[in-house]
Amino acid sequence: MLAVTMAVFTPHVLRTESIWKAAAWLFMLACAVAAIAAFIRAELLLRRLERDTHSDVPET
């Protein structure tokens, strides 16, 4: 939610704020997007690990 809100307000920030504030804003936006990507990647890895663990158990 934070990354979406920041992306929506980015054009306004780039037009109205100083270079340093805009650069800080873009840095925070990049960090938010990277954090979301890391959470998605971790979720996919956990699902794969869980699926691999259950596939080793023979069904009777």
Residue pairs with C-beta under 8 A, 6 or more apart in sequence:
2 32
3 29
3 32
3 33
3 36
6 25
6 28
6 29
6 32
7 29
10 25
10 26
10 29
13 21
13 22
13 25
14 22
14 25
17 25
